[in-house]
Amino acid sequence: MPPLTTDALVLRTLPLGEMSVVAVLLTRSKGKVRAVAKGARGPGHRYQSSLQPLSEVRTTLYGREGTELFRLGAVELLRSSEPPNSNLESLLALEYCAELFEAFLPPEARDDDAYRLGRSCVTALKQRGPAGTAVMRYAEAWTLKLHGLYPSLSRCLACRQPITMGLCFDHTDARAVCSNCGSKRTEILDADSRALLRSALRLSPSNFALRTEGIDLTPIATFHRVLIESHLGRSLNSSRVIESVLRETVRPS
């Protein structure tokens, strides 16, 4: 097939040999693809900082129709994802969101909604400064929703009655239900956090970060982690590392 030039979001890179990497990209034309970037780890390599998580690039892909591994040609950086002052929380959020998107996206399936979500998350991290935690929670909510995995926050899936309190997780049926249908010992989302999430799904990530400033989002993180692990059958590799690092940064001296 002729070379394909397309805009893409970088999801991650994997080392290949001593000098190269495999770049995982969410492209506008072909969805999620993998491409070898030869010499990307060598001194003075031509890709420089353009392969950072969630940076937006315009690239040329070479390969036969149906190939599982393209060759990466020229890469033009359209929009760097690097947050102002290289804020640690925002850098961690970029890594996490990129891994989240990759885990849920099947190969070569176009997903314009996921592409726009990634761009809007980068915008929020650039605008809001230390808003990484809020952006991660927002990205989780919308990723689950876009894949049809987000439970109703207003009506119980078991009794079909309006939800007035918190949500529990029914492990037998792998679904979230109201506190009346589930055991309070398994409650994973309190009423206040549920109301906050309902507003999140109507806001941009920047406005959600502003709305949640100073609010503990741990209950929402726990709720999303249960849903993500129930679907993937595993936890995301970066989640435990991020939680550990963030705990260290807020520990009193």
Order of alpha helices (4+ residues) and beta strands (2+ residues): beta-beta-beta-beta-beta-alpha-alpha-alpha-beta-beta-beta-alpha-alpha-alpha-alpha
